[in-house]
Structures are given as structure tokens and as C-alpha cells.
Amino acid sequence: MDKEQLLSLLQPEIEQINQAMAAEFATIKSARLAEVVDHGIFNGGKRIRPLLTVLIARLVAFTRMPEGIADEEELSPPPDLYHLAMVFEFLHGASLLHDDVIDHADTRRGKKTANQVWDASTAILAGDYLHTRAMTLAGLVGGERCLALIGEATSAMIDAEFLQAQNVADTNLSEENYFAVLRGKTGALIGAACEVGACFAGADKEQRAAIRTFGDALGLAFQVVDDLLDYLGDEDSTGKAIGNDFAEGKMTLPLIYAIKEGPADKGKILTDLLAGQAPERQARIREVTTIIDEAGGFSYARQGADTLIAAALEALEAFKDCETKDTLQALAHYVLSRNK
Amino acid sequence: MDKEQLLSLLQPEIEQINQAMAAEFATIKSARLAEVVDHGIFNGGKRIRPLLTVLIARLVAFTRMPEGIADEEELSPPPDLYHLAMVFEFLHGASLLHDDVIDHADTRRGKKTANQVWDASTAILAGDYLHTRAMTLAGLVGGERCLALIGEATSAMIDAEFLQAQNVADTNLSEENYFAVLRGKTGALIGAACEVGACFAGADKEQRAAIRTFGDALGLAFQVVDDLLDYLGDEDSTGKAIGNDFAEGKMTLPLIYAIKEGPADKGKILTDLLAGQAPERQARIREVTTIIDEAGGFSYARQGADTLIAAALEALEAFKDCETKDTLQALAHYVLSRNK
């Protein structure tokens, strides 16, 4: 399945998710607030998290059907599923709104950020609104188990932000520590999006464990690719300047590997830059990219992402073959090949 | 019951609430995050919201006991109640952390704000953490009905912030509109703290309605008194500079009344100042306070608060007489007489 086929298969699901979100926004009293959350959410996002919830719920439901029923088409998901799925887009949107305030970011995906269009206060409050609605819907639609999963993931995300801040420019950072931050930052929410879908469809213990493995591995791979794109991405596609992570002193996998495994003289250039000032790091980003590349940092990270996706795909083997499974496999491959 | 007696009666409950919060903070992994939320929560707050949850739950439980059991002492609240009650302190703390970032506030209750001790990012994330934990605990301890009440109150708070921003320096603002903002900003959370306590103790429909009336009226009175203290408070007690609201162009009840009902020439001074710049408003705060006072704005607002408290006390008549009821009555009187 190529990328175009995948996107056209996903389009109807994305429409349903967008409709559920638009209906929810219609309940907001303040016109300004409605405008801001709309800007924060309908900004070209790929809806990966809610799609995972929907697809996993379908896969689990199909696998749990009695043997006689072989046609997956007979299984139309309850409308509630889209309301539960959108919780993950709300949480993601809330964290982007706050992240952009924290990073003083001007643009995201080529569009002005909410803190630029309006101001920081507006973006903070709109993020709080999405957060509150997300948690409320999580509990009311998904029940206590879903709320607990989502609550854990969200608090892990924040704990990981603090851990990451603590790791800035720590040139001795271990891979283990790097993955601990990733697991909290992105992995936790992607993992929860998958597990909540499984819970909602009545997964048994083994099925939940398989889905957790799938979600964790996919979430980590997603973030490793993000860290690669930060160095190697096309600025027009990603809508972000390259080299941001290095400028901020963020210790990501390609950099950690290059310092630890590359030639010592080149490693010293990197550690000296990390001990220095951000503008100097920004100015020398091309040289840095070459050093990391020659030390094998990018191919190492790429291999790491490949291994994670292989683990994710293996976990799916516990489920019946069907179109939804094909789609999830294609989505996992897409995570590896995406360019934005 | 005087203030000292009230506080000594409440102290053991406050201890239990503080213990529940400290136990919750012990689960945080990042030492920095733990430090920040501790700073945000253990900052001399009066714990009014969680106390209301606990006291209302006791009052309802006592009222619902069979006639034979007359001794309220036999009724010890389940430990869960304190975990549910602390949700309101978390939500309050989260909103203060974010408000201080939004207002660029340096101090609160005479102590440096988190955005001053650390930075805005840290305060935003710590607020998000409290918010997430609050919503999760609300659902897991209180169940769906409590989560729904708390979710509604929190989103109403944010909607009201936007409404308030829209009303700044609107010299034609109606009292109705003023109360709509209050209802969202403070009333909603205080009302929810009361109603959640009632739900938790198994209140029937009439009892819930009575508690809702009590909570709404108390919450509004609390905020009217806050608005009075902003003009008339003692800076040493409140820990806040007086005249902030007027400097920011916030249309509160004393000001609305003075413009509408006071002499036209004095009203023009106020509206001209509101159309002008903040530093000018700040510089002339003594003159403004005299104008509002002579127009009867403060006594009008004070009467409004008295009427609200009378309505709150009347709503309590639906419940059995007991020590908890005395305490709630004293707490309602305290709201009127507080000076910080």
C-alpha cells in the first residue's frame, strides 16, 4: 500500500474525527475561544493519534468476533468511538499550544502560531480549555480505565518535559535516558491512544499487552524520526527550520551516538559547541550535520527506528488479518518514511 | 462562632487535605516538578474549596442517616473524600499558576510567584500537571457525575476569562453581565466543590438543588468581596496592591454602580480614565476610590454580598442541625468578613 492509497483509505475516518471535533467546538460560548481552539486544531495536523484509536478499536473488535462473521464491513464502529478518539487530538493540540508559548514559536506547519496571531495568554487559556474538555470526555465516553490511561500518559508527558530540560547540553547523556524522555513525551500519548482503542473494543489482557507493545514502539519510532527530520528534513515540508534541536542543546539520538562513537576530534567540536552559545550552534549547523552523518549518527538512528517499527508490526500478528490490519501496517511504514 | 473558633474547628480537616496532597506529590518523578507544584499549592491558601467539599459531604451524610443515629461523631468520612476534595485545590492552584503567567505577576500572598522563582515555562507546565492530576482523580475517585460537574466548571472558568477580556473598560457593562463572568470565574468552581461533596455523600435531587443554590450564592459572594478588597483591602493582609482591577480596566460591581447611579460629572471622570491609559488609572486610584465610595458603589456591592450570603444560609435550612452545619454557616459569614 503506497502513501496515496493509505491517505485515501484514512480520509473517511479523518472526516468523522473532524466532524466530532467541530460539533464539540459548537458548544463553546465565547466566539474568541472557539476561534482560537479551531486555529489550534484545524491546522493541517495528520490526526495520527485519533486514527490509531479508531483503527485499533476496529482491529480488536474484528478479532473478537465469532469465527462465522468474516466480513469486517459488517462491523461499524459506534459513533462514541470518534468522540473518544478526538480526545487525543485535543490533548495533542493543548500541548502544542502551550509548547509554542514556552518556545516563543512564531510558526507551526507554516502557519502563525496562536501566541503570534493573538497572544500568550490566549494560547495558554485555549490550551487549558482543550485539556479540560479532553479529560472530561475521556472519562465520560471511555470510562474509568480510559481516563486512568490518559491521565497517566498526560502526566508522564509533563514529567518528561522537566526531565528533558534537565538533560539540555548534557553530553554524557545515555541512550537509555534519551528513550526515557521520548517515552514520556510522545510515546506515552501514542501508546495511550492505541491502548484506549483496545480497551474500548473490549480487548482481553493479552490483546491489551500486544497493543501496548505496538503503541509504545510506534510512538518511540515516531519521535526518533522527528529527531532525524530536525536535522535532515526539508524546511518547506516540515514548516520548521532545521537544526532547532541542536541550537537548543537537545540531546537526541544521532547526536548522542556521534559524540560517543565518532572520532574524538570531531566529538570535541560537538561538545565544545554544546558548552557554548545557541547562536554559534545555529550558525554552524551544516558542519554539525556533516560530522554527525560521517560518524554514522543518522544511520544509527534510522536503524533504531526500523527496529522499533519491526517490533510494532510483530505485535500486530496477534490479531486477525483484515483490511484494518493492512492499514495499521501501512501507517507504521508511513511513520518511517514521512517527511514532515 | 468567631473566626478563631472557626479556624480551630477547620484545622484538623485542613491537615487531612494537606496530607492527601503531600502523598500525591510524592508520586512525581522529576524533583523540579515536585518542587514547583509544592510551591504553587503550599502557599498559604485557605483551602476553602476542598473544605466545602468535605463539610457538605458530612452535612448530607448526617442528614441522610436514619433518625435514631443522632451523633454526628459516629460518622467518619471515608479517606477517599479528602482525595476528591483536594481536586479543587489542584484546579485552583493550576489556574493561579497560569493566571500569574498571564498577568506577569511577581508576587502572590506576599510570596514570589512560580514564574518569578523559575520561569513562565515551568509555571505553565506545573499548572498543566496539577490540571491533569485533578481531572484524573475527579473521575477515578468521584466517578462520572463528579467528573462531569468538575469538567463543566473548569470549562466555564475559561469561557468566562474570555468573556471578561471582552468586557475590559466597557463602561456600559450591565450587572447581569458582571455576574455572568463571576459565575464562571469563581462561582463555578466553588459551586462544583459543594455539589461534588453532595453527590459523593449520596444526596437526593432536592438536596443537590439546595447545595447548588448554596454553592452558587457563596461563590458569587466570595468574588464580590474579592472585588471590594481590590479597592478597600489592606495591602499587607491581601498581599496584593490595591486598585489593580481599575488599572486593568476590569468592570466590577462597585465601579459599574458608581458610573450608572452616581453623579454624572463624577461618572465622566471614571469613564474618561477607563478610556485612557493604565498608569494614569493607577496614579489616580485614591480619587477613584473616593468617587466610588461617595456614589455608594461599595455599600451597594456590600449589600449584594450580604443578600447572597443570606440566600446561601437559607439553602442550608433543608439539612439537619449539627456541628457541621454550624461550621458551614460560620464559613459563609467568614466569606463576608474576610480581609484577605
Interface residues (C-beta under 8 A of the other chain):
Chain A: I28 K29 S30 R32 L33 A94 H98 V101 I102 A120 S121 I124 L125 G127 D128 Y129 H131 T132 R133 M135 T136 A138 G139 L140 G143 E144 L147 A148 I150 G151 E152 T154 S155 I158 D159 E161 F162 L163 A165 Q166
Chain B: I28 K29 S30 R32 L33 A94 H98 V101 I102 A120 S121 I124 L125 G127 D128 Y129 H131 T132 R133 M135 T136 A138 G139 L140 G143 E144 L147 A148 I150 G151 E152 T154 S155 I158 D159 E161 F162 L163 A165 Q166
